[in-house]
Amino acid sequence: MERPISERLFSEAQRHIPGGVSSPVRAFKAVGGTPPFLVRGEGAYVWDADGNRYLDYVLSWGPLILGHAHPEVVQRVQEVAAQGLTFGAPHPLEVELAKAVKRAYPGLELVRFVSSGTEATMSALRLARGYTGRKYIVKFRGNYHGHADGLLVEAGSGALTLGVPSSAGVPQEYAQLTLVLEYNDPEGLRALLRARGEEVAAIIFEPVVGNAGVLLPTQDFLKALHEAKDYGVLLIADEVMTGFRLAFGGATERLGLEPDLITLGKVLGGGLPAAAYGGRREIMEKVAPLGPVYQAGTLSGNPLAMASGLATLEILERNPGHYARLEEVGARLEAGLREVLSRKGIPHAVNRMGSMLTVFFTEGPVRTFAEAKRTDTELFKRFFHGLLHRGVYWPPSNFEAAFLSVAHGEEEVALTLEALEKAL
């Protein structure tokens, strides 16, 4: 599949934009080669600047649960855009979207809209510190919560050590306010809580991890997370990726979680930049202008994003069968991938929940970040380019989730498995 226009555009982009991209993983550094410049999408498919068509499992990294350019969503955005793009003032659609979010997540008594998942998690942590008066937070290896300084942190040398920066520009002193543990290690979490629980403001976690590949939580790990409340620690469920995707009420509904705060994004905006954080009234009333925790944003709650998000949630709410369809198609794809890879004698593990899926090229099970890192990344590169060359656009990293939309069906699963057979 030739892409001369994309190659020319990428060469030009690198003269003007760091790495030629506005977000690192788009540069294909993990898999090599030139990324296609995508110019159009419809349903489960996208087209690049050269006119090549791809079956899309990236879906803008998760937001497009209805597929590309859903007519109802596009129409709603066009209608609102004709009335004005942004006002920097309250808009009626903010209220309507907040009510839709609360119907999906009954535990959210107040919701604040922002423009990105990073803003949502950063703001939730600031709020947790402001509410508790404590300064330490806990996160887990392999969980990604955006690029705020306090979250770009790796584990130290032991389970109870302070974090160290994983990015240049993050002060060591700030990183040390983050305690890093292993995901799916309930005893490690319990040990930390016994030793330092009364110093911790919040634990932030991905209920189902998507940025280490898909990792599924064990029941004992979820139990240990909720035990943190006994120490006065706030539990923050980062549902930027899983919100409205695993169920209308996200992972909170599907896994029976009881977090104090929830962060949302991706599907919430229906393809436009929108995110949110929310929780119990007594906590959220600490946010300005009601309380002393400051957070603001010029484009927060802008009409276009609210219109796109509201249209998306309304479609999901009135069509609960969409989630059954996503589950069915996801199960067919998972089974097909396992069958083909097993028949070819390739070591693998396929992790899936609902419409999120990852193929690891290692013997399973894969439950932790350390186990995910055993994947054969060289083999993944061949897997990725083998699919891309045959018109299947898989996430260009073995540590990213693939996503399905309601526009994906049996035909798309068959096309994917046929492409994999030919690639192998």
N, C-alpha and C positions, 0 to 999 in steps of 0.2 A: 504494500500500500504506500504509494508515493505521497510526500507532503512538501513539495518545494516552496509553496507560499508560506506555510508554517515555519519552515526552516529560515526563510528570509526574514519573516517577522520576528522570530526569536533572536536572530543575529542583530537585528536593529534594536530590539527591546533591550538587549544587554548593554547597549551604548547609553541608555537613558535611565534604566531601572536596575537596582542592585540584583544581579543574577538574572535579569530579564523578567522577573516575576514580582507580584505583589504579596505573595505568601510562599514560604520556602518550598513546601512539598510539590508545588506545581512545576518546579524546575526539572523534575525527573532525576534528581541527583542520586536517589537510592537505586534507580533501575537503569540509568544511562539513556542516551538518546535525546531526541528533540520532542518537546511536548507539542501536541496538536493545538492550534489556536481555534477554539470553538466559537462558532458564530450563530448557531441556531439550534433550538431544541424543540422536540415535539413528543409527548408521551414518554416512552422509554428510550428514545433515541436522540443523539446529537449529531451535528454535522460540523466539520472543520472548514477552515478557509479554502481548502483545496477541493471541497465538495465530497469528501469521504464521509460515509455514515458509520456511526458506532452505536452499539447497544451499551447504554450507560449504567454502570453500577457505582459511579461516584456520586451522581445526583447532587452536585455542588456540595459534597461532603455531608449530605444528610437531609437538608431542608426539604427537598422536593418529593415528599411522600406521595403526592398526587401525580407525579411525573412532570415533565417540562410543559410550560405554557398551557396549563389547564384553562380552558376557555372562560370558566366562571371567575377564576382568580384574575386573569388578565383583564376581563371586562370591568371588574370592580376597581382595579387599579387605574384603568383608563378613565373611568367616570370621576374618580376622586382627583386624579392629576389635572383634569380639565378645570377643576375648581381652585387649584393652587397646590404647589408642591410641599411647602412647609410654612409654618406661621410662628413657631417659637412661642406658642400659646396653647392653652387647653383646646382639645378637639373632641367632638362627640364620639369618634371611633375609639378613642382611648378607653372610654367608659364601657363601650360594648365589648371590646376585646378583654378588658379586665373581668367582666362578668362571665365571658366564655371560659377564661382561664380558671376562674373559681368554680365553675360547674365541673370542669375536668378534675380539679384538685380542691376538694371541699375543705382541706386543712389550711388553705391559704386565705387568710382573712383580709390581708392587704397586699397589693401587688404594685411594684414600681417598674416602669418600662425603661429600658436603656437600648443601646444600639448594637451591642455585641456580647457574645458569651463571656469574653474577658472582662468587660465592664460589669457584668452580672456577678461573676464570682468574686472579683476584686471588691465590689460594693458589699456583697454579703459578708465577706470576711471582716471588712471595716466595721460593719454593723455588729457582727458577733463580738468583736473586741470592745466596741462602744457599749454594748449591752451588758457584757459580763465584767468589764474592767480588767480582763486578763489579756496577755500579749502573745502567748504561744498558740500556734495552730498545728494540726496534724494532717498530713496528706500521705498518700500511698504511692510507692514506685509504680510507674507505668500508667498512673492516672494523670490525665492532662486537663488543666483547668484554665487554659488561656496563658497569655504571656506577661501577666503582671509579675513584678520583681519577686514577691514573696512566694510565688508558685513555680518559678523556674529554679527548682532546688532538687538536688539528688541526695540519696541517703549518705550518711557518714559511715564510719567504720563498724558501727554496731547498732543494734535495734534501738537503743535509747540515746544515741548520739544526736547532736544538732546537725541540721542540714548544711550542705555546702552548695555554692552557686553552680548551676549547670549552664550558665550563659555569661559571657563577658558583659560587664556593665551592671551586674547585680552585686551590691556590696556584701561582703562576707558577714558584716554585722546584722544586716537585714535577713540574710538567708538563715542565720542561726536562730531566728524566731520561728522557723518552721521545723517541726520534727517529722522525720520521714520513716515510714514503716513499710513492711511488705504487705501487698494486697493478698487477701485470703489467708492471713496469718492471725487467727483470733487470739492465740495465746500471747503473741508478741504485743498485740494491742492491749490485752488485759494487763500485761506486765507494765507497759508504759503508764496506763491509767493508775495502777496501784502506786507507782513511783512518783508520777507528776500530774496526775489528773486534775488536781485543784489549781494548777497553773495554766491549764489549757482552755482557751476561749472556745474553740470549735474544731471539729473533725470534718474535713471536706472529702467527699468520695464520689466516684462514678459508680452508681449502682450496678451497671453493666459497663465494663471498660470497653472503649472503642479505639483508643489511641495507642494501645499496645497490641493491636489486633483485638478481637472480641474475647474478653475474659468474663466468665460467669461467676457470680458470688456463691460461696457455700452458705448453707443455712447457719452454721455456727459462726461464720464471719459476720453475717447480718445481725445475729443475736449479740455478738460482742460489741458491734457498733452501737446498738441501742442501749447497752449497759453503760455507755459513757454518760448518759443523762444522770446517772446516780452520782456523778462527780460534778454536776452543774455545767457539763460541757454541752454546747449546742451542736446538733447534728445537721450538716449541710449536704443535702443530696444534689449533686451536680447533674441535672437532667437536661443540660444543653443539648446533648445528643439523643438521649432516650425519651425526652419529653414528647408526648403525643405520638411517638413512633412505636413503642412497644405495646401501647394501649392508649386509649384516649386520655387516661390519667397516668400515662407513662409507666416508668418502673415503680413509682410509688404505689400505683394501683396493682400492677402485676405481681410485685414482690411483697406487698403488704407492709411497706415502709411507714415509719412515723417520724419523719424529719422535722426539725424546728424551722429550717429555712430550705427553700428549693430554688435553684437557678434554672432558667429555661432559655432556649434560643432555637436556632435552626428552623425546625418545623413551625415554631411560633410565628416566624415572619413569612412563611410561605414562599421564600425565595428572595425576600428583601431583608435588609439589615434590621432585625428586631430581636430583643432579648428581654429578660425580666428576672427579678428576684422577688420573693414574697415569703410570708410566713405568718405566725401568730400576730395578732394586733398589738399585744404588749411589746413585742420585739420591733415590729415595723414602725411603731409610733416614735421610735428613737431617731428615725430618718427625718432630715430637714424637709419641709419647714416645721414639722411637729416637734422634732427633737434635735439633739446636738450633733448627730452624725451627718456630715455634709456629703452630698453626692448630687451632681447635676450633669446635664448634657443638652447641647443646643438642638440636636436632632432626635432626642429621645421622644418616643411617642409620635413621630411624624406621620402625617395622614396616609402616605403611600404604604409604609410598612404596616400600619394598623389595618388598612384596607386589605392588603394581601394576606396578613395573618388571620384576620377575622373571616375572610372568605374561606380560607383553608380549614380553619377549625369548624366552621359551620358545616362544611361538606363532610368532614370526618364525623361530626356529632350526629348528623342525620343519616349517615350510612355506616352503622356499626359493623356491617358485613365486610367493610374494607379490611378490617383487622383480621378477620377469618381468612380472607383471600391472601393477605400478606403472609400469614402463617402457613397456609397451604402451599403457596408458590415457593416460599423459603424452604419448607421441608422437602419439596421436590428437587430444588436446586442442591440442597445439602446432600440428599441421598444420591443424586446423580454424580456429584463431584466425588463422593466417597467411592462409588462403584467404579468410575473410570480410573481414579488414582490407584485403587486396590488392584484392579485388573492389570495395571501397568507395573505393579510392584513398587510403587513410589511411597516411601514413608510419609505419613501425613496425619494431621488432626484437623477436623473441621468443627469450629465453634460457632454456634448460632443461637440467637434468641430472636424470635419474630423475624423482622426484616433486616436484621444486622447479622453479618456473617464474615468469617475469616478462615482462610486455608493456611495452616501452618505446615511447613515441610519438615516435620520432625515426628517421632513417635509420640503419641499422646499418652495420657491426657495432658492438656495445657491449661493450667489453672492460675499460674502466677507469672509475673513479669520475667523471672529468671527462666522459667520453662518456655515462655514465648521466645526469648532470645536464643534458644537452641535452634530455631528454624533455619533452614538452609537458604540464606538470602541470595546466593548465586543461582540456585534452582528457581527461586521466586522470580528473579530477573527474566529467566527464560520463559517461565509461565506467563509473566506479564506481557512480554513482547510477542510471544506466540499468540496470545489472545488479541492483543492490539492489532497485530498484522492481519488478523482475520475478522476485524470489525467489532471486537468486544473491549470496551474501555473499563478496565478494572482499576481500583485505586493503585497509584504508582508507589506503593510502599507495603511491605509485608506486615507493617505495624499499624495499618489503618483498616477500619471496617469497610466492607462492601455493603451497599444499601440496595434494597428493592423499593419500587413504588407500586402503586395499585395499577399502573400501566403495564407492569411486567406480568406475563402470563406463561402458559405452557409453551407457546411458540418461542418466547425469549429464552426459556430454560433449555429447550431443544437446541436452539442456535448456539447457546453458550457451550453446551456439552459437545456439540459437533466441532466447534472451534477448538476445544481442549483436546479432543481426540486427534485432530489434524496437527495441532501444535506438538503433541507428544510423539 
